[in-house]
Amino acid sequence: MSASDSKLVWDWPLSHTEDGVFTSREIDGKVGIVVDCKIFKDKEVKVIVDKDKIDIHCLHEEVEKSGLICKREISRCYRLPPSLDPKTVKHSLKNGELIITVEKKA
């Protein structure tokens, strides 16, 4: 999986916004996004950096006793603004929150 030009690419949310799943805020002096991933296990969350894009993909599937498949998925690709350094992207999953931080260019 990679951040391709054919998928919808969102601008990095510079204003501190929240849409219920994604929250933009400053974290330890860095620009960051926090994603609510409480329903996902560590291995179900992927963050891929491809040049100036960050691809976030979370997928959870489970088969119920009845045979029905329950699937939950979050997918978003962000384009970093020129003021942020893609080489400094870091991410971690803590207490159900995916935290992605990026440093500003010097």
KALINNOR-V134923 format. One line per field, one symbol per residue. phi: phi as a letter, one per 20 degrees, with the letter a starting at -180 (. if undefined). Layout:
# KALINNOR-V134923
phi=???
This chain:
# KALINNOR-V134923
phi=.bfdfeefdeffffffdbcoddcdaeclmdebcddfcgedegfedcccdcldcdddcccccbdfgfnfddccbcbbcdeffgfdeffdfcbbdclmdeddcbefff
